[in-house]
Amino acid sequence: MSSGTSSRNVSLQPAFVLHTRPYRDTSLLVEAFSRERGRVGLVARGARSGKSRLAGLLQPFAPLLLSWRGQGELVTLIGAEADGPALLPPGSSLLSGFYLNELLLRLLHRGDAHPELHDVYCQTLALLGRGEDEEAVLRRFERLLLQEIGYGLQLEHEAESHEPIVAGRRYDYLPERGPVPLIGEPRGVTVHGETLLALARDACLDERCRREAKRLMRAALAVHLGDRPLKSRELYRQQRSL
């Protein structure tokens, strides 16, 4: 249910800023992820002027209450309030946070509400901010994101026979179909059964399973992301090379 008073006015909607960029002389274009209205594009008029407090509020990873008016691809921001401290404070896993934001920008359509995914996003930021296992936290978010947009991974049964996945076996995972027993040369991602089961159950992963899970999720996301590389991955590679 919307928190707005009409289709043209939305009040105090829980949201996070995903991205901002300058617009005209003193304004900002804001991409936000709201709980009940999904991804929304907003014009924050005068946000870059010296008198505005909006620029300081419209920061990523901080829970906000946003109000706007209008319809269509871009609406006008008419209010913003902090709804708590930043979940991913400076010095935390900021690159991972930007990675989450980029996935949401690339994979969610404007106006499609995903309240459960919004809750998962909040939880994920909080876990990263507390220094939890970064790899495990990211794999869980990726899996739930794909599930939420209708492309959930088949992790507990074989794609063709529907037999249960066996921990000791190796599988050829084809992102468009799912896992099949590995026979001969793989056509997709080679992955052990224990990796698939651990992903399905959010269980702890050993080093081999971590590598396999990362390759699998990257291949599954690539089907929907297309050929354009993620900027957050490029930044991560540059940081690692310093």
Contacts in CASP RR format, 6 or more apart in sequence:
PFRMAT RR
TARGET T0000
AUTHOR 0000-0000-0000
METHOD contacts of the structure
MODEL  1
MSSGTSSRNVSLQPAFVLHTRPYRDTSLLVEAFSRERGRVGLVARGARSG
KSRLAGLLQPFAPLLLSWRGQGELVTLIGAEADGPALLPPGSSLLSGFYL
NELLLRLLHRGDAHPELHDVYCQTLALLGRGEDEEAVLRRFERLLLQEIG
YGLQLEHEAESHEPIVAGRRYDYLPERGPVPLIGEPRGVTVHGETLLALA
RDACLDERCRREAKRLMRAALAVHLGDRPLKSRELYRQQRSL
1 36 0 8 1.000
2 10 0 8 1.000
2 36 0 8 1.000
2 37 0 8 1.000
3 10 0 8 1.000
3 11 0 8 1.000
3 12 0 8 1.000
3 13 0 8 1.000
3 36 0 8 1.000
4 10 0 8 1.000
4 11 0 8 1.000
4 13 0 8 1.000
5 11 0 8 1.000
7 71 0 8 1.000
8 69 0 8 1.000
8 70 0 8 1.000
8 71 0 8 1.000
9 67 0 8 1.000
9 68 0 8 1.000
9 69 0 8 1.000
9 70 0 8 1.000
10 34 0 8 1.000
10 37 0 8 1.000
10 66 0 8 1.000
10 67 0 8 1.000
10 68 0 8 1.000
10 69 0 8 1.000
10 75 0 8 1.000
11 67 0 8 1.000
12 65 0 8 1.000
12 66 0 8 1.000
12 67 0 8 1.000
12 81 0 8 1.000
13 34 0 8 1.000
13 35 0 8 1.000
13 36 0 8 1.000
13 37 0 8 1.000
13 65 0 8 1.000
13 66 0 8 1.000
13 67 0 8 1.000
13 68 0 8 1.000
14 34 0 8 1.000
14 35 0 8 1.000
14 36 0 8 1.000
14 63 0 8 1.000
14 64 0 8 1.000
14 65 0 8 1.000
14 83 0 8 1.000
14 118 0 8 1.000
15 32 0 8 1.000
15 33 0 8 1.000
15 34 0 8 1.000
15 35 0 8 1.000
15 40 0 8 1.000
15 63 0 8 1.000
15 64 0 8 1.000
15 65 0 8 1.000
15 66 0 8 1.000
16 32 0 8 1.000
16 33 0 8 1.000
16 60 0 8 1.000
16 61 0 8 1.000
16 62 0 8 1.000
16 63 0 8 1.000
16 64 0 8 1.000
16 118 0 8 1.000
16 121 0 8 1.000
16 122 0 8 1.000
17 30 0 8 1.000
17 31 0 8 1.000
17 32 0 8 1.000
17 58 0 8 1.000
17 59 0 8 1.000
17 60 0 8 1.000
17 62 0 8 1.000
17 64 0 8 1.000
18 31 0 8 1.000
18 32 0 8 1.000
18 33 0 8 1.000
18 39 0 8 1.000
18 60 0 8 1.000
18 101 0 8 1.000
18 104 0 8 1.000
18 105 0 8 1.000
19 30 0 8 1.000
19 31 0 8 1.000
19 60 0 8 1.000
19 101 0 8 1.000
19 105 0 8 1.000
20 28 0 8 1.000
20 29 0 8 1.000
20 30 0 8 1.000
20 31 0 8 1.000
20 44 0 8 1.000
20 58 0 8 1.000
21 28 0 8 1.000
21 29 0 8 1.000
22 28 0 8 1.000
22 29 0 8 1.000
22 48 0 8 1.000
23 29 0 8 1.000
23 43 0 8 1.000
23 44 0 8 1.000
25 48 0 8 1.000
26 45 0 8 1.000
26 46 0 8 1.000
26 47 0 8 1.000
26 48 0 8 1.000
26 49 0 8 1.000
26 52 0 8 1.000
27 43 0 8 1.000
27 44 0 8 1.000
27 45 0 8 1.000
27 46 0 8 1.000
27 47 0 8 1.000
27 48 0 8 1.000
28 43 0 8 1.000
28 44 0 8 1.000
28 46 0 8 1.000
28 47 0 8 1.000
28 48 0 8 1.000
28 54 0 8 1.000
28 55 0 8 1.000
28 58 0 8 1.000
29 41 0 8 1.000
29 42 0 8 1.000
29 43 0 8 1.000
29 44 0 8 1.000
29 74 0 8 1.000
30 41 0 8 1.000
30 42 0 8 1.000
30 43 0 8 1.000
30 44 0 8 1.000
30 58 0 8 1.000
30 77 0 8 1.000
31 39 0 8 1.000
31 40 0 8 1.000
31 41 0 8 1.000
31 42 0 8 1.000
31 105 0 8 1.000
32 39 0 8 1.000
32 40 0 8 1.000
32 41 0 8 1.000
32 42 0 8 1.000
32 64 0 8 1.000
32 66 0 8 1.000
33 39 0 8 1.000
33 40 0 8 1.000
33 104 0 8 1.000
33 108 0 8 1.000
33 118 0 8 1.000
33 121 0 8 1.000
34 40 0 8 1.000
34 66 0 8 1.000
34 118 0 8 1.000
35 113 0 8 1.000
35 115 0 8 1.000
35 118 0 8 1.000
35 119 0 8 1.000
36 113 0 8 1.000
36 115 0 8 1.000
37 111 0 8 1.000
37 113 0 8 1.000
38 108 0 8 1.000
38 110 0 8 1.000
38 111 0 8 1.000
38 112 0 8 1.000
38 113 0 8 1.000
38 114 0 8 1.000
38 118 0 8 1.000
39 104 0 8 1.000
39 105 0 8 1.000
39 108 0 8 1.000
39 109 0 8 1.000
39 110 0 8 1.000
39 111 0 8 1.000
39 112 0 8 1.000
40 68 0 8 1.000
40 75 0 8 1.000
40 110 0 8 1.000
40 111 0 8 1.000
41 73 0 8 1.000
41 74 0 8 1.000
41 75 0 8 1.000
41 110 0 8 1.000
42 66 0 8 1.000
42 68 0 8 1.000
42 74 0 8 1.000
42 75 0 8 1.000
42 76 0 8 1.000
42 77 0 8 1.000
43 74 0 8 1.000
43 75 0 8 1.000
43 76 0 8 1.000
43 77 0 8 1.000
44 54 0 8 1.000
44 58 0 8 1.000
44 77 0 8 1.000
44 80 0 8 1.000
45 76 0 8 1.000
45 77 0 8 1.000
46 52 0 8 1.000
46 54 0 8 1.000
47 54 0 8 1.000
47 55 0 8 1.000
47 58 0 8 1.000
47 77 0 8 1.000
48 55 0 8 1.000
54 77 0 8 1.000
54 80 0 8 1.000
57 64 0 8 1.000
57 80 0 8 1.000
57 81 0 8 1.000
57 82 0 8 1.000
58 64 0 8 1.000
58 80 0 8 1.000
59 86 0 8 1.000
60 88 0 8 1.000
60 97 0 8 1.000
60 98 0 8 1.000
60 101 0 8 1.000
61 86 0 8 1.000
61 87 0 8 1.000
61 88 0 8 1.000
61 97 0 8 1.000
61 125 0 8 1.000
62 82 0 8 1.000
62 84 0 8 1.000
62 85 0 8 1.000
62 86 0 8 1.000
62 87 0 8 1.000
63 82 0 8 1.000
63 83 0 8 1.000
63 84 0 8 1.000
63 87 0 8 1.000
63 122 0 8 1.000
64 80 0 8 1.000
64 81 0 8 1.000
64 82 0 8 1.000
64 83 0 8 1.000
65 80 0 8 1.000
65 81 0 8 1.000
65 82 0 8 1.000
65 83 0 8 1.000
66 77 0 8 1.000
66 79 0 8 1.000
66 80 0 8 1.000
67 77 0 8 1.000
67 78 0 8 1.000
67 79 0 8 1.000
67 80 0 8 1.000
68 75 0 8 1.000
68 76 0 8 1.000
68 77 0 8 1.000
68 78 0 8 1.000
68 79 0 8 1.000
69 75 0 8 1.000
69 76 0 8 1.000
69 78 0 8 1.000
70 76 0 8 1.000
73 110 0 8 1.000
87 122 0 8 1.000
87 125 0 8 1.000
87 126 0 8 1.000
87 129 0 8 1.000
88 94 0 8 1.000
88 97 0 8 1.000
88 125 0 8 1.000
88 128 0 8 1.000
88 129 0 8 1.000
89 129 0 8 1.000
92 128 0 8 1.000
92 129 0 8 1.000
92 131 0 8 1.000
93 128 0 8 1.000
93 129 0 8 1.000
93 131 0 8 1.000
93 134 0 8 1.000
95 232 0 8 1.000
95 235 0 8 1.000
95 236 0 8 1.000
95 239 0 8 1.000
96 128 0 8 1.000
96 134 0 8 1.000
96 137 0 8 1.000
96 138 0 8 1.000
97 125 0 8 1.000
97 128 0 8 1.000
97 232 0 8 1.000
98 231 0 8 1.000
98 232 0 8 1.000
98 235 0 8 1.000
99 138 0 8 1.000
99 230 0 8 1.000
99 232 0 8 1.000
99 233 0 8 1.000
99 236 0 8 1.000
100 121 0 8 1.000
100 124 0 8 1.000
100 125 0 8 1.000
100 138 0 8 1.000
100 141 0 8 1.000
101 232 0 8 1.000
102 230 0 8 1.000
102 231 0 8 1.000
102 232 0 8 1.000
103 141 0 8 1.000
103 142 0 8 1.000
103 145 0 8 1.000
103 221 0 8 1.000
103 230 0 8 1.000
104 121 0 8 1.000
104 145 0 8 1.000
106 224 0 8 1.000
106 225 0 8 1.000
106 230 0 8 1.000
107 145 0 8 1.000
107 149 0 8 1.000
107 221 0 8 1.000
107 224 0 8 1.000
107 225 0 8 1.000
108 114 0 8 1.000
108 149 0 8 1.000
114 148 0 8 1.000
114 149 0 8 1.000
116 148 0 8 1.000
117 144 0 8 1.000
117 145 0 8 1.000
117 148 0 8 1.000
120 141 0 8 1.000
120 144 0 8 1.000
120 145 0 8 1.000
120 148 0 8 1.000
121 141 0 8 1.000
124 137 0 8 1.000
124 138 0 8 1.000
124 140 0 8 1.000
124 141 0 8 1.000
127 137 0 8 1.000
128 134 0 8 1.000
128 137 0 8 1.000
135 205 0 8 1.000
135 210 0 8 1.000
135 213 0 8 1.000
135 214 0 8 1.000
136 202 0 8 1.000
136 204 0 8 1.000
136 205 0 8 1.000
139 199 0 8 1.000
139 205 0 8 1.000
139 213 0 8 1.000
139 214 0 8 1.000
139 217 0 8 1.000
140 202 0 8 1.000
142 217 0 8 1.000
142 220 0 8 1.000
142 221 0 8 1.000
143 152 0 8 1.000
143 153 0 8 1.000
143 199 0 8 1.000
143 217 0 8 1.000
146 152 0 8 1.000
146 153 0 8 1.000
146 220 0 8 1.000
146 221 0 8 1.000
146 224 0 8 1.000
147 153 0 8 1.000
149 224 0 8 1.000
151 220 0 8 1.000
151 223 0 8 1.000
151 224 0 8 1.000
153 175 0 8 1.000
153 178 0 8 1.000
153 199 0 8 1.000
153 216 0 8 1.000
153 220 0 8 1.000
154 178 0 8 1.000
154 179 0 8 1.000
155 165 0 8 1.000
155 179 0 8 1.000
155 196 0 8 1.000
155 197 0 8 1.000
155 199 0 8 1.000
155 200 0 8 1.000
156 164 0 8 1.000
156 165 0 8 1.000
156 196 0 8 1.000
156 197 0 8 1.000
156 200 0 8 1.000
157 163 0 8 1.000
157 164 0 8 1.000
157 165 0 8 1.000
158 164 0 8 1.000
158 165 0 8 1.000
158 171 0 8 1.000
158 178 0 8 1.000
158 179 0 8 1.000
158 180 0 8 1.000
158 181 0 8 1.000
159 174 0 8 1.000
159 177 0 8 1.000
159 178 0 8 1.000
159 179 0 8 1.000
159 180 0 8 1.000
160 177 0 8 1.000
160 180 0 8 1.000
165 171 0 8 1.000
165 179 0 8 1.000
165 193 0 8 1.000
165 196 0 8 1.000
165 197 0 8 1.000
166 193 0 8 1.000
167 192 0 8 1.000
167 193 0 8 1.000
167 194 0 8 1.000
167 197 0 8 1.000
168 192 0 8 1.000
168 193 0 8 1.000
168 194 0 8 1.000
169 181 0 8 1.000
169 182 0 8 1.000
169 192 0 8 1.000
169 193 0 8 1.000
170 181 0 8 1.000
170 182 0 8 1.000
170 190 0 8 1.000
170 191 0 8 1.000
170 192 0 8 1.000
170 193 0 8 1.000
171 179 0 8 1.000
171 180 0 8 1.000
171 181 0 8 1.000
171 182 0 8 1.000
171 190 0 8 1.000
171 191 0 8 1.000
171 192 0 8 1.000
171 193 0 8 1.000
171 196 0 8 1.000
172 179 0 8 1.000
172 180 0 8 1.000
172 181 0 8 1.000
172 182 0 8 1.000
172 183 0 8 1.000
172 186 0 8 1.000
172 187 0 8 1.000
172 188 0 8 1.000
172 189 0 8 1.000
172 190 0 8 1.000
173 179 0 8 1.000
173 188 0 8 1.000
173 189 0 8 1.000
173 190 0 8 1.000
173 191 0 8 1.000
173 196 0 8 1.000
173 216 0 8 1.000
173 219 0 8 1.000
174 180 0 8 1.000
174 187 0 8 1.000
174 188 0 8 1.000
175 188 0 8 1.000
175 189 0 8 1.000
175 219 0 8 1.000
175 220 0 8 1.000
175 222 0 8 1.000
175 223 0 8 1.000
176 223 0 8 1.000
179 191 0 8 1.000
179 193 0 8 1.000
179 196 0 8 1.000
182 190 0 8 1.000
188 219 0 8 1.000
189 212 0 8 1.000
189 215 0 8 1.000
189 216 0 8 1.000
189 219 0 8 1.000
190 212 0 8 1.000
191 212 0 8 1.000
191 213 0 8 1.000
191 215 0 8 1.000
191 216 0 8 1.000
192 208 0 8 1.000
192 209 0 8 1.000
192 212 0 8 1.000
194 209 0 8 1.000
195 205 0 8 1.000
195 208 0 8 1.000
195 209 0 8 1.000
195 212 0 8 1.000
195 213 0 8 1.000
195 216 0 8 1.000
197 203 0 8 1.000
198 204 0 8 1.000
198 205 0 8 1.000
198 209 0 8 1.000
198 213 0 8 1.000
199 205 0 8 1.000
199 213 0 8 1.000
199 216 0 8 1.000
205 213 0 8 1.000
END
